Amino acid sequence: MLTGELKNKVDKIWETLWTAGISNPLTVIEQLNCLLFIKGLDDEHN
């Protein structure tokens, strides 16, 4: 289950992608997955 803070962060990213013209939900989910993967790599590197 999403907490309020996490849900707000996801909603903000979703809105940013929507504003940028990425309106296909599957594309948005794909982009979110890529961002989370890259963040995980960065966290592991640090």
Distance bins in CASP14 RR format, pairs under 12 A and 6 or more apart:
PFRMAT RR
TARGET T0000
AUTHOR 0000-0000-0000
RMODE 2
METHOD distances of the structure
MODEL  1
1 7 0 0 0 0 1 0 0 0 0 0 0
2 8 0 0 0 0 1 0 0 0 0 0 0
2 9 0 0 0 0 1 0 0 0 0 0 0
2 10 1 0 0 1 0 0 0 0 0 0 0
2 11 0 0 0 0 1 0 0 0 0 0 0
3 9 0 0 0 0 1 0 0 0 0 0 0
3 10 0 0 0 0 0 1 0 0 0 0 0
4 10 0 0 0 0 1 0 0 0 0 0 0
4 11 0 0 0 0 1 0 0 0 0 0 0
4 12 0 0 0 0 0 1 0 0 0 0 0
5 11 0 0 0 0 0 1 0 0 0 0 0
5 12 0 0 0 0 0 1 0 0 0 0 0
6 12 0 0 0 0 0 1 0 0 0 0 0
6 13 0 0 0 0 0 1 0 0 0 0 0
6 36 0 0 0 0 0 1 0 0 0 0 0
7 13 0 0 0 0 0 1 0 0 0 0 0
7 14 0 0 0 0 0 1 0 0 0 0 0
8 14 0 0 0 0 0 1 0 0 0 0 0
8 15 0 0 0 0 0 1 0 0 0 0 0
9 15 0 0 0 0 0 1 0 0 0 0 0
9 16 0 0 0 0 0 1 0 0 0 0 0
9 32 0 0 0 0 0 1 0 0 0 0 0
9 35 0 0 0 0 0 1 0 0 0 0 0
9 36 0 0 0 0 0 1 0 0 0 0 0
9 39 0 0 0 0 0 1 0 0 0 0 0
10 16 0 0 0 0 0 1 0 0 0 0 0
10 17 0 0 0 0 0 1 0 0 0 0 0
10 28 0 0 0 0 1 0 0 0 0 0 0
10 29 0 0 0 0 0 1 0 0 0 0 0
10 31 0 0 0 0 0 1 0 0 0 0 0
10 32 1 0 0 1 0 0 0 0 0 0 0
10 35 0 0 0 0 0 1 0 0 0 0 0
10 36 0 0 0 0 0 1 0 0 0 0 0
11 17 0 0 0 0 0 1 0 0 0 0 0
11 18 0 0 0 0 0 1 0 0 0 0 0
11 28 0 0 0 0 0 1 0 0 0 0 0
11 32 0 0 0 0 0 1 0 0 0 0 0
12 18 0 0 0 0 0 1 0 0 0 0 0
12 19 0 0 0 0 0 1 0 0 0 0 0
12 32 0 0 0 0 0 1 0 0 0 0 0
13 19 0 0 0 0 0 1 0 0 0 0 0
13 20 0 0 0 0 0 1 0 0 0 0 0
13 22 0 0 0 0 0 1 0 0 0 0 0
13 28 0 0 0 0 1 0 0 0 0 0 0
13 29 0 0 0 0 0 1 0 0 0 0 0
13 31 0 0 0 0 1 0 0 0 0 0 0
13 32 1 0 0 1 0 0 0 0 0 0 0
13 33 0 0 0 0 0 1 0 0 0 0 0
13 34 0 0 0 0 0 1 0 0 0 0 0
13 35 1 0 0 1 0 0 0 0 0 0 0
13 36 0 0 0 0 0 1 0 0 0 0 0
13 39 0 0 0 0 0 1 0 0 0 0 0
14 20 0 0 0 0 0 1 0 0 0 0 0
14 21 0 0 0 0 0 1 0 0 0 0 0
14 22 0 0 0 0 1 0 0 0 0 0 0
14 23 0 0 0 0 0 1 0 0 0 0 0
14 24 0 0 0 0 0 1 0 0 0 0 0
14 25 0 0 0 0 1 0 0 0 0 0 0
14 27 0 0 0 0 0 1 0 0 0 0 0
14 28 1 0 1 0 0 0 0 0 0 0 0
14 29 0 0 0 0 1 0 0 0 0 0 0
14 31 0 0 0 0 1 0 0 0 0 0 0
14 32 1 0 0 1 0 0 0 0 0 0 0
14 35 0 0 0 0 0 1 0 0 0 0 0
15 21 0 0 0 0 0 1 0 0 0 0 0
15 22 0 0 0 0 0 1 0 0 0 0 0
15 23 0 0 0 0 0 1 0 0 0 0 0
15 28 0 0 0 0 0 1 0 0 0 0 0
16 22 0 0 0 0 1 0 0 0 0 0 0
16 28 0 0 0 0 1 0 0 0 0 0 0
16 31 0 0 0 0 0 1 0 0 0 0 0
16 32 0 0 0 0 0 1 0 0 0 0 0
16 35 0 0 0 0 0 1 0 0 0 0 0
17 23 0 0 0 0 1 0 0 0 0 0 0
17 24 0 0 0 0 1 0 0 0 0 0 0
17 25 0 0 0 0 1 0 0 0 0 0 0
17 26 0 0 0 0 0 1 0 0 0 0 0
17 27 1 0 0 1 0 0 0 0 0 0 0
17 28 1 0 1 0 0 0 0 0 0 0 0
17 29 0 0 0 0 1 0 0 0 0 0 0
17 30 0 0 0 0 0 1 0 0 0 0 0
17 31 1 0 0 1 0 0 0 0 0 0 0
17 32 0 0 0 0 1 0 0 0 0 0 0
17 34 0 0 0 0 0 1 0 0 0 0 0
17 35 0 0 0 0 1 0 0 0 0 0 0
18 24 0 0 0 0 0 1 0 0 0 0 0
18 25 0 0 0 0 1 0 0 0 0 0 0
18 27 0 0 0 0 0 1 0 0 0 0 0
18 28 1 0 0 1 0 0 0 0 0 0 0
18 31 0 0 0 0 0 1 0 0 0 0 0
19 28 0 0 0 0 0 1 0 0 0 0 0
20 27 0 0 0 0 0 1 0 0 0 0 0
20 28 0 0 0 0 0 1 0 0 0 0 0
20 31 0 0 0 0 1 0 0 0 0 0 0
21 27 0 0 0 0 1 0 0 0 0 0 0
21 28 0 0 0 0 1 0 0 0 0 0 0
21 31 0 0 0 0 0 1 0 0 0 0 0
22 28 1 0 1 0 0 0 0 0 0 0 0
22 29 0 0 0 0 0 1 0 0 0 0 0
22 30 0 0 0 0 1 0 0 0 0 0 0
22 31 1 0 0 1 0 0 0 0 0 0 0
22 32 0 0 0 0 0 1 0 0 0 0 0
23 31 0 0 0 0 0 1 0 0 0 0 0
24 30 0 0 0 0 1 0 0 0 0 0 0
24 31 0 0 0 0 0 1 0 0 0 0 0
25 31 0 0 0 0 0 1 0 0 0 0 0
25 32 0 0 0 0 0 1 0 0 0 0 0
26 32 0 0 0 0 0 1 0 0 0 0 0
26 33 0 0 0 0 0 1 0 0 0 0 0
27 33 0 0 0 0 0 1 0 0 0 0 0
27 34 0 0 0 0 0 1 0 0 0 0 0
28 34 0 0 0 0 0 1 0 0 0 0 0
28 35 0 0 0 0 0 1 0 0 0 0 0
29 35 0 0 0 0 0 1 0 0 0 0 0
29 36 0 0 0 0 0 1 0 0 0 0 0
30 36 0 0 0 0 0 1 0 0 0 0 0
30 37 0 0 0 0 0 1 0 0 0 0 0
31 37 0 0 0 0 0 1 0 0 0 0 0
31 38 0 0 0 0 0 1 0 0 0 0 0
32 38 0 0 0 0 0 1 0 0 0 0 0
32 39 0 0 0 0 0 1 0 0 0 0 0
33 39 0 0 0 0 0 1 0 0 0 0 0
33 40 0 0 0 0 0 1 0 0 0 0 0
34 40 0 0 0 0 0 1 0 0 0 0 0
34 41 0 0 0 0 0 1 0 0 0 0 0
35 41 0 0 0 0 0 1 0 0 0 0 0
35 42 0 0 0 0 0 1 0 0 0 0 0
36 42 0 0 0 0 0 1 0 0 0 0 0
36 43 0 0 0 0 0 1 0 0 0 0 0
37 43 0 0 0 0 0 1 0 0 0 0 0
37 44 0 0 0 0 0 1 0 0 0 0 0
38 44 0 0 0 0 0 1 0 0 0 0 0
38 45 0 0 0 0 0 1 0 0 0 0 0
39 45 0 0 0 0 0 1 0 0 0 0 0
39 46 0 0 0 0 0 1 0 0 0 0 0
40 46 0 0 0 0 1 0 0 0 0 0 0
END
